[in-house]
Structure formats: structure tokens, C-alpha cells
Amino acid sequence: MCRFLAYSGEPVFLSELVCAPAHSLVHQSLHADEGKTETNGDGFGIGWYGERAEPGVYRDISPAWSDENLVNLCGQVRARTFFAHVRAATGTATARANCHPFAHGPYLFMHNGQIGGYHRIKRRLEALIPDALYDRRRGSTDSEAIFLLALANGLADDPVGAMAETLAQVRGLMQGAGVCEPLRFTALLTDGETLTAYRWACDGRPPSLYYRETETGLVVVSEPIDGCREGWTVVPKGGTLRARRGGPVTVQGPELGASAARARVAA
């Protein structure tokens, strides 16, 4: 599984979170503690919001631990909101187009998890994506397909409801194909001002997700970047975190709300 990090708050240099901490995302690309695999060397990506409404994105297939450009870029870019991701491929090609985060208009999306039996439903899943959005598909991952389908389902207006509907469609395809492997979906979505984090799975085993509020803003991670769980809060299984930059953080547990209930069934 992959590892990722998101930040939203007062502008900071990306290097302060992506590179500098003892258990930084760059370190996790080689030595992850809580992932399915220790090494996440099948590429990386960063996405950030600067002076424009749409984010900048830099992705490559080299391992994050060996890319000097990544370190140099993170040391120069200061952003109010940014995503960073290191990839461990789960059956699709190691290619730049398959590296996260994925961007569409003002949105960034990244995912840690997988659709069980994806190769058996890939064609039918892609057929659900409207032509206008399918034209934006550049890679072959399940993550990008979920993102584009969720956009079609109204992600801009209802990030939780649209994603629940999308995963319900995916589960329907999986069941129709007789897939027994799980759908696991820990993911992050932002438009630069709002942030939504999902920790869902059909088997009750979603990938890990933590968050912490600092003096400058909100940090959401796959695993603590300081190597210590103290001071970090676990997003509950089946839960959803939502926040607006500079505003309060709300975490909706699996027992709260119709959207969460739909999400549990869908995921």
C-alpha cells in the first residue's frame, strides 16, 4: 500500500513535512512502519496551491528517497495546502500517469488502498465514466477511475455522498464479477480550501489514517511523520474527516449520519 500526507493551514515550506521529520514521507518511501509493504518505491507525487485556483503537480516514477529534484522543490515551494504521496503499485504499471495525486480543475485526489479484483471489472468501471471526464484519464489505476467517476456523481457538491455512491457502484461491479477480495479506500480530496479524508473498507480493515492540528494548520498522514503516535489522533474505521482551511476539524464516525451509513455499505 501507498503512504501519503496532506497539509492545510498557514503557508509552510513543503520540506518541513515531506522531507525534514524523522519519519518523513521520503523516509516512509523506503521504510514504512504501518503499510502493507515497507517500501513504497514505485513513484511519488506532490500537489500544491499557490497563487492560482488550480494546483501545481509534480510526479515521477523514481523512488522519492533518490530524487534530488523532489527535495529541492520541496525546499523552495511554500503553500497553504498541499498533498504528497509515495506509491507502492498494486497491479498497474509504474508510470508517471499512475502516480498520485490526481488533479482535475481545482481538485486534488490521492488514495491508499485498492479495488479487489480490479482487472476483472476495469472495463466495466471505466464505462461508467462520462466521455467528458474519461477524456481526462491519463493512467490505468483504480484510484484515478474512482476519482473521475466520483466527479461525475457530484463530488464537487457532496464529497461524502458522491464518494459513497461511487464506491457502491464499484462494489456492485465486484459482486457481479464474483470478486471476493476487499475494497479498501483511505483517501484524501481537496479544492485548496476544504479537505475531506475517508477511511473506509468493506472488510473493516481500511489502511491507517491519522491527523494532528499544529500551530500553523492541519496535518493528515498515513502514519505519524515523527515516528511517535503520541499527539496524533486516529481517524476511526469507517470515519470521515472534514475541515476548512483555518477552521475546525470534524470527524464523522461510522455510527453518525446517513452519509456515513451509506459509506459503510458502499465501502
N, C-alpha and C positions, 0 to 999 in steps of 0.2 A: 504494500500500500504506500501511497504518497505521504508527504508531510507538507504542511503549509502554515502561513502566518498572515494575519490581517491587522492593520492598524487604522484607527480613525480618531482624529483629535487635532491638537495644535500641530503645525508643521514640524517635522523632525527629519533628520537625515536617515535614509533607509538603512545605512550601515549600522546605526545604533541598535537595530533589532534583528536585521537579517544576517549581519556578519560578526558584530562585536561580542555578544553574550557568550558565556562559557559553553552553552549547549545551543548555539545559534542554528538557524535553518541551514546554513552552509555546513556546519558540523553534523547536523542530522542527515545531510545527504550521504554521509559516509558512515555515521554511527547513530542511527535512530534507536531509541530505547523502547518505544511503545508501538512501533509499526509491525506489520506482518513480516516485513523484511528489514534487516538492519541497514542495508544500502539502498539509497534512492538516487541512482546514477544515470537514469535514462532521460536526462534533460532537466531544465529548470525554466522558470519564467518569473518576471516581475511586472506589475502593472501599477501605475500611479497617476494621481490627478494633480495637475499643475495649474496653469493659467487658463486652460481651455476646459470646456464642458466634457469633452471626450478624453478618456485616459490615454496615456502613452503606454506602450507594451514593448518589452524586450524578452525574447525567448531564444533558447538554443538547445541543441542536443548534447552538448558536452556536459559532464558532471559539474555540479555547482562548485565542488571543492577544488576544481582545477581551472576555473575560468577567471582569469585576471580582469577581464572586461567587466564581469559582474561586480567584483569587489570595487573597482574604480568607479563604476557608475553609481553604486550604492553610496559611495563616499562623497559624491557630488550632488546627487538628487535629494532635494528636501521637499516633502509632500505632506499634505494634510490627511490623505487617505491613500493607502497602498496595499497591494496583495503581493505575496511571494510564495512560490511553490516549487518543490523538488519532486521529481517523478520517478516512480517505480512502475514500469509498464506492466499491464495485465492482459497481454494477448494482442495488443495492437502495436504497430511499428514505432520504432524510435525515430521520430521525425519532428521537425520544428513545429509543424502544423498540429501535432498532437500534444504539444506542451501547453500547460496551463500558465496563467489564466487566459480564458477566452473573453473576447471583447465584442460588444455589439452596441453601437450608439454610445450612450453614456454608461453602459453597464459593463462590469467585470464579474466573471464567474469562475470558480475553481472547485474541484471535487476531489475527495478522497474516499475511495470505495469502488464498487463495481456492480454491473448488472450480471448476475449469474447466467451462464449460457448465452452471452451476448451474441456470439457468432450465429446462433440459431434463430435469433429474432432481428438481427441487424437490418435486413432489407425491409421487413415489415415496420420496424420502428422508424426508419428513415422515410417511409411512405406517408407517415402521419405528419411530417413537417411540411408546411405550405411552401410552394415554389419560391416565393419571395425570400423566405428565410433559408430555404435549402440552398439557394444560390450563395449564401454566406458560409456554407460548410466548407472548410478547408482541410480538415483531417478526417480520421476514421474512428475516433474514440466514442465510447458510450457517453462520456461526460459532455462532449460538445453536442451530441444528439439530444440529450436531456435538456440542455440549456436552450437550444433552438426551439424544441417542442414546448418548453415552458413559456418562452416568449410568445409563442402562438396562442397559448392558453391564458394569456393575460397577466404575465409575470410583473409587468410594469405597474398594474393597478392593485394586484393582490399577490405578493410574493409567496405567502404561505399557502393560500388556496390554490393558486396556479400550479405550484410545485406538487401539492398533494394530488391534484388531478392528473398531472403528468406522470407521477410515479404509479398511480392507479392504472393508467393506460399501459405502462411498462409491465406491471405485474400481470395484467390481463394477457399480454402477449406471451409472457413467460409461462403462465399457466396453460395457455393454448398450445404451446410448444412442448409441454411436459417437462419444463425445466425445474429441477429440484434444488439447484444451487440458490443461495440467497441474493437478495438485492440489498446492498449496503450503501448508505448515502449520507456521508458527512460532507457538507458543502458550505460555501460562502458566496453571497451575492451583494454587490454594492452599486450605487449610482454616484458615488463620491460623497454623498451627504448622509444617506441611510445605509445601514448594514443589516443583513439577515444571515444568520448562521443556523444550519439544520444539522441535527444528529438523529437520523432515522435509520431503521433497518427492519426487514421483515422477520428476521430471526432473533431480534432482541440483542444483537451484537454489533452495533454501529461502531465505526472507528472512533478513537478518542477525540475529545474536544474540550478545551479549557479557555477561560478568559480571565483577564485582570484589568482593573481600572487603575491607571497610573496618574501622576500629576499632570501629564500632558494629554492623555486620552485613553482609549480602549484598545487592548491587545487581545486578539483571539488566535489560538495556536492549536496545532495537533498535539503537541506535548510541550511542557514548560521549557522556555529557552534558557533559563538559568540552571536547569538540571535539578530543580527542587520544587516539589509540589506545594510547599507552603506559600501562601499568598495567592494561589491560583484557585479558581472555582471551576468545578466540573459542570459542563452543560449536561443535564440528565439525559439518559437514553430516551429517545422519542421526543426530546425537547427542541425548542426553537428559541434562539436569542435574537432580539431586535433592538436596534439602537439608532439614534440620530446623532450625527457628529455634534459633540458638546452637550448632548442631552443625557437623560437617564437610560440605563440598560434594563430591559425587561426580558425575563426568561420564562417562557411558557412551557410548563412541564407537560408530560403526556396525559395527565389527568385533567387538563384545563382546556375548555373551549372546543367547539365543534370542529374548527380547523385542525387542531391537534389530533382529535379523534380520527378524522379523515386521513390525516397524515400517517397515523399508526397503521391503519388498514392498508393504505396505499403502499407504504414502505415496507 
